[in-house]
């Protein structure tokens, strides 16, 4: 824990839920970082997961300034 923030020992992670599964992927494995564009993050995630980029086009890409983690989430559906 650094300054009250839980930091992953493996470094910054991409947190994503895709195709019904949750993944935590070190950003270093994706060759992206907190300065990468949303599109670069989506392309790297799609390549890593072996899924078409089209499946991730609508996903939001949110960055955590404290941990440098990135979270990708599908569009919210309100009913």
N, CA, C and O atoms as a DFTB+ gen file, in Angstrom:
316 C
 N C O
     1  1       0.856      -1.161       0.000
     2  2       0.000       0.000       0.000
     3  2       0.905       1.228       0.000
     4  3       1.829       1.327       0.808
     5  1       0.636       2.155      -0.905
     6  2       1.390       3.397      -0.982
     7  2       0.427       4.560      -0.823
     8  3      -0.494       4.728      -1.622
     9  1       0.645       5.365       0.217
    10  2      -0.209       6.529       0.464
    11  2      -1.693       6.180       0.478
    12  3      -2.523       6.930      -0.037
    13  1      -2.018       5.033       1.073
    14  2      -3.411       4.617       1.175
    15  2      -3.980       3.997      -0.084
    16  3      -5.179       3.725      -0.148
    17  1      -3.136       3.764      -1.100
    18  2      -3.587       3.189      -2.368
    19  2      -2.981       1.799      -2.504
    20  3      -1.772       1.629      -2.352
    21  1      -3.811       0.811      -2.788
    22  2      -3.323      -0.552      -2.993
    23  2      -2.724      -0.638      -4.394
    24  3      -3.405      -0.389      -5.388
    25  1      -1.436      -0.994      -4.460
    26  2      -0.725      -1.092      -5.727
    27  2      -0.385      -2.560      -5.968
    28  3       0.129      -3.235      -5.075
    29  1      -0.668      -3.050      -7.162
    30  2      -0.387      -4.440      -7.511
    31  2       1.118      -4.634      -7.654
    32  3       1.785      -3.844      -8.322
    33  1       1.650      -5.670      -7.038
    34  2       3.085      -5.953      -7.092
    35  2       3.565      -6.229      -8.515
    36  3       4.738      -6.017      -8.823
    37  1       2.675      -6.696      -9.379
    38  2       3.041      -6.990     -10.772
    39  2       3.036      -5.733     -11.638
    40  3       3.325      -5.803     -12.833
    41  1       2.712      -4.592     -11.046
    42  2       2.656      -3.348     -11.807
    43  2       1.248      -3.055     -12.279
    44  3       0.313      -3.800     -11.986
    45  1       1.103      -1.957     -13.017
    46  2      -0.216      -1.563     -13.508
    47  2      -0.866      -2.664     -14.350
    48  3      -0.192      -3.377     -15.094
    49  1      -2.167      -2.784     -14.216
    50  2      -2.933      -3.853     -14.868
    51  2      -4.037      -3.276     -15.754
    52  3      -4.511      -2.160     -15.542
    53  1      -4.425      -4.057     -16.737
    54  2      -5.661      -3.813     -17.475
    55  2      -6.703      -4.735     -16.873
    56  3      -6.516      -5.951     -16.843
    57  1      -7.786      -4.174     -16.399
    58  2      -8.914      -4.950     -15.879
    59  2     -10.002      -4.888     -16.945
    60  3     -10.441      -3.807     -17.338
    61  1     -10.427      -6.051     -17.405
    62  2     -11.433      -6.083     -18.473
    63  2     -12.336      -7.294     -18.297
    64  3     -11.898      -8.366     -17.880
    65  1     -13.604      -7.096     -18.623
    66  2     -14.556      -8.207     -18.674
    67  2     -15.009      -8.316     -20.125
    68  3     -15.615      -7.398     -20.679
    69  1     -14.696      -9.465     -20.727
    70  2     -15.033      -9.684     -22.134
    71  2     -15.438     -11.137     -22.330
    72  3     -14.853     -12.045     -21.741
    73  1     -16.423     -11.336     -23.147
    74  2     -16.910     -12.690     -23.450
    75  2     -17.247     -13.471     -22.187
    76  3     -17.003     -14.675     -22.107
    77  1     -17.815     -12.769     -21.191
    78  2     -18.281     -13.433     -19.981
    79  2     -17.198     -13.781     -18.977
    80  3     -17.472     -14.464     -17.990
    81  1     -15.960     -13.320     -19.210
    82  2     -14.854     -13.606     -18.280
    83  2     -14.172     -12.309     -17.877
    84  3     -14.179     -11.329     -18.621
    85  1     -13.583     -12.319     -16.686
    86  2     -12.808     -11.172     -16.207
    87  2     -11.325     -11.479     -16.355
    88  3     -10.879     -12.602     -16.117
    89  1     -10.573     -10.463     -16.752
    90  2      -9.137     -10.610     -16.947
    91  2      -8.404      -9.472     -16.249
    92  3      -8.887      -8.340     -16.229
    93  1      -7.253      -9.765     -15.683
    94  2      -6.313      -8.783     -15.163
    95  2      -4.999      -9.061     -15.875
    96  3      -4.350     -10.078     -15.631
    97  1      -4.616      -8.149     -16.755
    98  2      -3.450      -8.347     -17.606
    99  2      -2.440      -7.243     -17.320
   100  3      -2.784      -6.065     -17.412
   101  1      -1.208      -7.591     -16.978
   102  2      -0.202      -6.548     -16.771
   103  2      -0.036      -5.695     -18.035
   104  3       0.064      -6.225     -19.141
   105  1      -0.009      -4.379     -17.859
   106  2       0.119      -3.490     -19.013
   107  2       1.404      -3.741     -19.783
   108  3       1.448      -3.545     -20.998
   109  1       2.449      -4.172     -19.090
   110  2       3.715      -4.441     -19.761
   111  2       3.560      -5.566     -20.787
   112  3       4.250      -5.569     -21.807
   113  1       2.661      -6.522     -20.528
   114  2       2.410      -7.609     -21.495
   115  2       1.720      -7.095     -22.750
   116  3       1.853      -7.676     -23.827
   117  1       0.979      -5.994     -22.601
   118  2       0.239      -5.429     -23.724
   119  2       1.033      -4.351     -24.455
   120  3       0.631      -3.907     -25.530
   121  1       2.153      -3.931     -23.878
   122  2       2.964      -2.846     -24.417
   123  2       2.147      -1.560     -24.535
   124  3       2.239      -0.839     -25.529
   125  1       1.345      -1.284     -23.502
   126  2       0.596      -0.031     -23.402
   127  2       0.824       0.545     -22.012
   128  3       1.319      -0.138     -21.115
   129  1       0.460       1.803     -21.850
   130  2       0.579       2.459     -20.560
   131  2      -0.485       3.515     -20.403
   132  3      -1.393       3.618     -21.227
   133  1      -0.379       4.310     -19.338
   134  2      -1.428       5.284     -19.070
   135  2      -1.430       6.443     -20.071
   136  3      -2.358       7.252     -20.074
   137  1      -0.407       6.531     -20.915
   138  2      -0.391       7.557     -21.969
   139  2      -0.858       7.023     -23.320
   140  3      -0.959       7.781     -24.284
   141  1      -1.141       5.733     -23.394
   142  2      -1.645       5.144     -24.638
   143  2      -3.057       5.651     -24.894
   144  3      -3.806       5.948     -23.962
   145  1      -3.406       5.746     -26.172
   146  2      -4.760       6.173     -26.513
   147  2      -5.750       5.053     -26.210
   148  3      -5.368       3.892     -26.067
   149  1      -7.025       5.417     -26.113
   150  2      -8.065       4.408     -25.899
   151  2      -8.006       3.348     -26.999
   152  3      -8.139       2.155     -26.724
   153  1      -7.805       3.783     -28.238
   154  2      -7.769       2.836     -29.357
   155  2      -6.572       1.902     -29.247
   156  3      -6.702       0.713     -29.540
   157  1      -5.417       2.401     -28.836
   158  2      -4.241       1.537     -28.654
   159  2      -4.502       0.483     -27.581
   160  3      -4.095      -0.670     -27.724
   161  1      -5.178       0.880     -26.515
   162  2      -5.502      -0.071     -25.442
   163  2      -6.480      -1.120     -25.956
   164  3      -6.304      -2.310     -25.691
   165  1      -7.519      -0.690     -26.694
   166  2      -8.495      -1.640     -27.230
   167  2      -7.834      -2.639     -28.179
   168  3      -8.090      -3.840     -28.087
   169  1      -6.992      -2.157     -29.083
   170  2      -6.318      -3.034     -30.055
   171  2      -5.416      -4.029     -29.327
   172  3      -5.425      -5.218     -29.646
   173  1      -4.639      -3.557     -28.354
   174  2      -3.741      -4.448     -27.609
   175  2      -4.535      -5.503     -26.845
   176  3      -4.139      -6.668     -26.807
   177  1      -5.651      -5.105     -26.237
   178  2      -6.481      -6.053     -25.489
   179  2      -7.086      -7.091     -26.428
   180  3      -7.078      -8.283     -26.119
   181  1      -7.608      -6.651     -27.567
   182  2      -8.201      -7.584     -28.532
   183  2      -7.154      -8.578     -29.034
   184  3      -7.422      -9.776     -29.122
   185  1      -5.963      -8.078     -29.360
   186  2      -4.892      -8.967     -29.829
   187  2      -4.530      -9.986     -28.753
   188  3      -4.393     -11.177     -29.035
   189  1      -4.378      -9.510     -27.521
   190  2      -3.989     -10.393     -26.408
   191  2      -5.040     -11.472     -26.149
   192  3      -4.709     -12.632     -25.902
   193  1      -6.312     -11.072     -26.210
   194  2      -7.404     -12.002     -25.921
   195  2      -7.802     -12.836     -27.137
   196  3      -8.572     -13.788     -27.010
   197  1      -7.286     -12.484     -28.310
   198  2      -7.619     -13.231     -29.521
   199  2      -9.054     -13.049     -29.960
   200  3      -9.690     -13.980     -30.453
   201  1      -9.563     -11.836     -29.776
   202  2     -10.939     -11.540     -30.188
   203  2     -10.924     -10.392     -31.189
   204  3      -9.983      -9.598     -31.196
   205  1     -11.941     -10.288     -32.028
   206  2     -11.992      -9.188     -32.995
   207  2     -12.093      -7.842     -32.278
   208  3     -12.794      -7.717     -31.274
   209  1     -11.395      -6.845     -32.798
   210  2     -11.414      -5.514     -32.208
   211  2     -12.838      -4.956     -32.147
   212  3     -13.162      -4.177     -31.251
   213  1     -13.673      -5.347     -33.082
   214  2     -15.058      -4.869     -33.099
   215  2     -15.808      -5.159     -31.811
   216  3     -16.714      -4.412     -31.441
   217  1     -15.442      -6.237     -31.121
   218  2     -16.116      -6.581     -29.867
   219  2     -15.791      -5.593     -28.750
   220  3     -16.518      -5.516     -27.760
   221  1     -14.703      -4.837     -28.903
   222  2     -14.284      -3.911     -27.846
   223  2     -14.486      -2.448     -28.214
   224  3     -14.192      -1.568     -27.405
   225  1     -14.977      -2.170     -29.409
   226  2     -15.108      -0.780     -29.874
   227  2     -15.955       0.088     -28.946
   228  3     -15.629       1.257     -28.742
   229  1     -17.011      -0.443     -28.392
   230  2     -17.888       0.354     -27.540
   231  2     -17.461       0.404     -26.081
   232  3     -18.094       1.091     -25.280
   233  1     -16.403      -0.309     -25.722
   234  2     -15.973      -0.361     -24.331
   235  2     -15.379       0.980     -23.895
   236  3     -14.656       1.626     -24.654
   237  1     -15.691       1.384     -22.676
   238  2     -15.047       2.569     -22.112
   239  2     -13.638       2.178     -21.666
   240  3     -13.378       1.020     -21.341
   241  1     -12.746       3.148     -21.656
   242  2     -11.376       2.941     -21.195
   243  2     -11.113       3.991     -20.121
   244  3     -11.008       5.181     -20.419
   245  1     -11.007       3.546     -18.878
   246  2     -10.824       4.453     -17.746
   247  2      -9.479       4.207     -17.096
   248  3      -9.069       3.065     -16.889
   249  1      -8.797       5.300     -16.776
   250  2      -7.475       5.224     -16.165
   251  2      -7.531       5.659     -14.703
   252  3      -8.191       6.639     -14.358
   253  1      -6.828       4.915     -13.854
   254  2      -6.729       5.254     -12.437
   255  2      -5.407       5.986     -12.234
   256  3      -4.338       5.390     -12.370
   257  1      -5.477       7.269     -11.911
   258  2      -4.269       8.090     -11.785
   259  2      -3.383       7.642     -10.628
   260  3      -2.167       7.826     -10.679
   261  1      -3.968       7.059      -9.590
   262  2      -3.186       6.655      -8.421
   263  2      -2.417       5.354      -8.648
   264  3      -1.263       5.235      -8.236
   265  1      -3.053       4.382      -9.301
   266  2      -2.422       3.063      -9.480
   267  2      -1.872       2.862     -10.896
   268  3      -1.086       1.945     -11.134
   269  1      -2.287       3.718     -11.832
   270  2      -1.934       3.617     -13.256
   271  2      -2.587       2.402     -13.919
   272  3      -2.208       2.020     -15.026
   273  1      -3.574       1.793     -13.239
   274  2      -4.343       0.704     -13.836
   275  2      -5.297       1.280     -14.877
   276  3      -5.642       2.462     -14.841
   277  1      -5.713       0.426     -15.800
   278  2      -6.706       0.780     -16.804
   279  2      -7.852      -0.216     -16.691
   280  3      -7.626      -1.422     -16.590
   281  1      -9.079       0.290     -16.708
   282  2     -10.257      -0.568     -16.662
   283  2     -11.053      -0.373     -17.938
   284  3     -11.356       0.754     -18.330
   285  1     -11.386      -1.472     -18.577
   286  2     -12.253      -1.436     -19.762
   287  2     -13.578      -2.091     -19.402
   288  3     -13.621      -3.160     -18.793
   289  1     -14.653      -1.426     -19.792
   290  2     -15.977      -1.951     -19.462
   291  2     -16.899      -1.799     -20.671
   292  3     -16.816      -0.827     -21.421
   293  1     -17.786      -2.797     -20.841
   294  2     -18.761      -2.701     -21.935
   295  2     -19.751      -1.581     -21.636
   296  3     -19.870      -1.132     -20.495
   297  1     -20.459      -1.135     -22.668
   298  2     -21.453      -0.083     -22.443
   299  2     -22.496      -0.529     -21.429
   300  3     -22.937      -1.679     -21.432
   301  1     -22.877       0.392     -20.572
   302  2     -23.913       0.092     -19.588
   303  2     -25.277       0.041     -20.276
   304  3     -25.567       0.836     -21.171
   305  1     -26.090      -0.889     -19.851
   306  2     -27.431      -1.025     -20.401
   307  2     -28.425      -0.698     -19.289
   308  3     -28.467      -1.362     -18.254
   309  1     -29.208       0.322     -19.525
   310  2     -30.206       0.721     -18.529
   311  2     -31.579       0.378     -19.087
   312  3     -31.870       0.577     -20.267
   313  1     -32.399      -0.138     -18.206
   314  2     -33.585      -0.657     -18.681
   315  2     -34.867      -0.119     -18.653
   316  3     -35.810      -0.746     -19.135
